[in-house]
Amino acid sequence: MTKQNCGETDACRLSKARHIMTSSAKVETVVKLGALVGEGPVWEESEQTLLFVDIAGQKIHRWSPATNQIQSVETSDMVGFVVPRRSGGYVAGVGRSFMAVDWSTQAMTHLLEVDEDKPNNRFNDAKVDPTGRLLAGTMGREVRPAELERQQGSLFSLDSDLRVTKHLSQVDISNGMDWSLDQRTFFYIDSLSLTVDAFDYDTTTGHLDNRRVVYRMAEEEGLPDGMTIDLEGRLWVACYNAGRVINIDPATGVRLHTVSLPAMKTTSCCFGGPDYSDLYVTSASLGLDQSERGRQVEAGNIFKVTGLGVKGRASCFFSG
C-alpha cells in the first residue's frame, strides 16, 4: 500500500483504511444507540439476537435484528462483559465481580470477586473456551479512555465449579481473546502492548504456555481491542482510535484485509447472523470532544459488515 503524507486526523485515518478495504465488503449501521463504550458482542444462536454491553453506560443490551428491538438490563457498576450460561441466563463481569444474570427478572446474583487487593480495578473483556471455561481479564479504571495505571490487571479463568485461577498478572488492558480451530492455541490482546499474542493452550487445565507475538500493530492501526476468529483460522481485530477492523493471519503475521468503519473508536467484533457470515462491530463515543462528535455521528453505534466471504463460529456457553 502506498502511504499518504497526512497527519493523524480522523478523516485521514479513515481515508487510509479505505484504500485497503475489502472490495466486496458492505458496512451498515444496525444499532443506533450512541453507547458510551459499546463492547463484548456475542451472537446468541438460539434467540438470533446480539448480546453486548455498554461498559461506562453500565448496561447489558440484547438486540433482535428481526424486530429491531433492544432489551436492556442496568448494572450497578461498569460491566466489562456478558456471556450466555449453559444452565440458563448469563454471567457478567460487573466491577470486579462475576455476576449471574436472570434476564426474565433482571435479577443479578453475586458469584465471586477477583482482585480483592486492587479496589480500583474492573473487569474488561472475556470469552468462553470450547470446553465451557470462562476466561476474563481485568484492568485499572481509566482516568480517560486508554489512560490508566499500568500493569494492574490480570487474566483469570472461571471453571464450572466456580473455581478461579489467575493465569497472567501485570496486564495493562486485558482485551480480545479467542482460540484456534484446533483449540490448541489461545490468542490474546493486552492493548497497550500493541500486539496480538498467542499461547499454547491446554483445554483440560486451561494452562497457558509459550507466549509469542503473532502480529504487531502498525502506527496507523491504533490500539488492538476486541477480536474474533473465522472458520479459516484468521483473526479479525477491532482497532481502537483507528476506525477499522483488520483481518490477520496469525500463522504468518500478515494483515490480509482492512475494513473501514464510520467511528474511530471501534472496540470489538463477532460473527453472527443465520449462517455466521455477518461481522458485527461495536464502537464507543466516550472521550470524543464536541468537534469529534460532530464529525463522528455514528460513534457508539453497532455496525454490520457483510460480503467478507468468510464465516465465524457459534459462541460457547459458560458451563457453570
N, C-alpha and C positions, 0 to 999 in steps of 0.2 A: 504494500500500500504506500502511495506517495504521501509524505507528511505535508501538512499545510503549515505555513508560518502564521499562526494566530495565537492569541492569548488564551487564558483559561476561562473564558466567558462561557455561560451556559449555552448560548447559541452556537459557539464554536465547537464545544464538546459534542453537542448533538449533531452538528454538521459532520464532524469527523466520523462519528459512529455510523451515520447513514451511508458513508462511502463504502463500507464493507458489510452493509446489512444484507442478510439473506434475501435474495431477489424475490423469492416467492412468498415470503412471509407477509402476513397482514396483521396489523395491530389495531384493536378496537377497545374503547373504554366500556367496561361492562358493569362496574360498580362505582357509582359516583358518590362516594362517601366523604371524601376530603379528610381521611383519617390523619391523626397526628403522626402515628408511626404504625402503618399497616404492616403486618408481618405474619410469618408462620402459616402460609396457606396449606391446607390439607384437603384433598378431594375425598368426599365420602361416597363411595360407590353405591351403597345400599339406598341412600337418600338422593343421590345425584345432586348433591349440594357442595358448596365450597365453604370450608371452615377456616376462619382466620382470626387474628387478634388485632386490636389497636393498643399497643403497649402503653403509651402515655395517656391514651384516652380511657384506659382501664376498662376495656370491653372485649368480650368474645362475640364474634359475629358468625352467622350462618346464612349464606345467600343461596337462593334457588334460581338457577338460570331459567327454569321452566316458567316460574311465576314472577321473577324479578323482585321477589320479596326478601327482605332481610330481617332475621330474628336476632336479638341481641340479649346478652346477659352482662350485667355490670359486675366488676370485681372490686375488691376492697383496696387493691394496690396495683402497681404496674403488673401486667400479665405478659410474660415472655412467650408462652406457647400454649397450645391446646392440642391434644391428640385423642382419638377415639379409644375406648376401653372395651376389651372383649366381653366383659361382664355387663356392659351397658353404660351409657353416659360417656364422660370424658375425664381425662386428667389434665389439669392446667398447672402452669408454674406461675404462682401469684406471689410477688415479693420474693422471699426465699423459701416459700412453702410449696410442696406438692399438694394440690387440692383435687378432691373428687367433685365432679360437676354433674348434677342431675338436671338435665335440660328441661324436663317437663315441669319441675317445680322451681327451677332456678336456684336450687339449694346448693351450697358448697360446703364440703366437709374436709377439714384439715386432716391430711395423712401424715406428713412429717416435714421437718425443716432441715435445711443444709446451711453451711457457712455460719454456724451459730456465733463464731468469733469475729464475724465481719458483718455487723448490722447494716452497713451501708451498701451491701451487695444486693443483687436481684438476679432472678433467672432471666436468661435470654432464649436463644434458640434451642430446639430439641427435636428428636426424631426417634421412632421406634424401629429396632432392628428386626430382621426377618424371623427371629425366634420369639419376639414379643417383649424383649428387654427395651426399656426406655432410657435413652441417653440424653442428658440435659446439662447445659452449661450455664455458668454464672459470670457476672462481671460487676465492677463497681458502678454505682449510679453516676450518670453523666452530669457535668456542670452545664455543658452544651453538647449537642449531638457529636458523638465520637471524641469528646474531650472528657477525660476521667482519670482517676488514679490508676496507674497501670499495674499489671501483674497481681490483681486482687481476685481474679476469677479462677474457677475450676471446672472440670468436666466430670460429671457423675453419671452412674447408671443406677436405675431402679429396677430390681427384679420383681418377679410375680409375687414373691413373699414379702415385698416392700423392704427388702434389704438394700441399703445404699452402699455403693462402692465409689471411691474417688479414684479416677484414672489419671487426671492431669491437674497440676496446680500452676500458679504464676501465669495464668492466662489473662490476656488483656480484654478482648471482647469475644467470648465464645460464640461462634456463629454457625454457619452452614455445615451440614453433615449428610452423608449418605453412604451406601455400601455398594461394592462392586456386584456384578450379576452373579458371581460365584460365591459371594458372601465372605470372601477371604481377605478383602481389603476394605478398610474404613477410611473414607475421605472426610477431611475436617478443615475448617477455616477458623483461625484466630485473626480477626480482621486487621488489626494494626501490624501484623507481620507481613501483610501484602502478599501472602502466598496461599495456595491451596496445597494442603499436605495429605499424605497417605500414611496409614499404619497397617501392619499385618494384624488381622482380627481373628480372634478365636470365638466362634459363635457359642461354644459350650460355656465358656467362662466370662466372655466379654473382655478378655485381656487384650491390651494394645501393645504393640512392639514395633521396632524398626521404623521409626518416624523418618519420613523423607519428603522433600518438596517435589510436587508434580507440575506446578505452574507458578510463575512469578508474574505479578500484575505489572503491566506497562503503566507508565506515569499517567496517561490519559484515561486509564480504566478505573480510577478511583479506588475505593476500598472493597474488597470481596466481602459479600454479605451472605445471604441465604443461597442454597443451591439444591439441585435435584439431578437425578441421573436418568438417561433414556435407555431404551432397550438395546442400543448399540454399545452401551457401556461408557458413553461420553457424558460429561458434566455440563450443566447449564448453571452459570453463576451470575447472580444479581450484583451489579456494580454500583455501590452507593456513591453518590455525588458524581456519577458519570452518565446517568440516563441510558443505561443499556444492560442487556444480558449477554454474556459471552458463552459460547459453546467451545469447550476444550476437550482434547483427547488426553486423558491422564497417562496413557501409555507412552506418548511421545512428547507431551508438554506443549503441543501446538494448539493455537487458537484456530478453530475451524470457521466459525461464523460470529457475527455480532448483530444483535437485534436492537435497534434504537427504540427508546420509549419516550413519551412526551412528559416525563417527570424525571428530574435529575436524581432524586433520592430513591432509586429503585432498591428494594430491600430483600425480596425473596421471590421464589417461584416454585411451582409444582405443575406436573401434568395432570390433566383431568378431562372431563367430558366422557361421553358414552364409550369411546374407544381409546381414551387417553392420548389423543393427538393434539389436544389444546394445551397450550402453556399459559398458566395464569401467573401474573406478576403483580406483586404488591408494591406499594410506594408510601413515602412519608411526606408530610408538609411541615413538620416541626423543624424549626431552625431557619426557615426561609424568611428573609425580610420582606417588607411591603413591596418593594420593586420586584424581587424574585417571584413573589406570589402572583404579581400581575402578569409576569411572563410565563409562569407555570400554573396555569389554571387547573391542570389535571393532577397536580400534586396531591398525594394521599388517596388517589383512586386505584382501582384494580383494572388491569388490562388483560385481554385475552389475545394470545398470538396463535394464529393458525397458518397452515401452509408450510410448516417446517419440514415435513417429510419424515418425521420420526415420531415415536410414541413413548410414553412413560409406562410405569407400572403402578399397581394399586398400593396404597399406603398400608402399613401394618398396624394392627391393634395392640395396645398395651395389654399384656397377659394377666396383670394383677387385678 
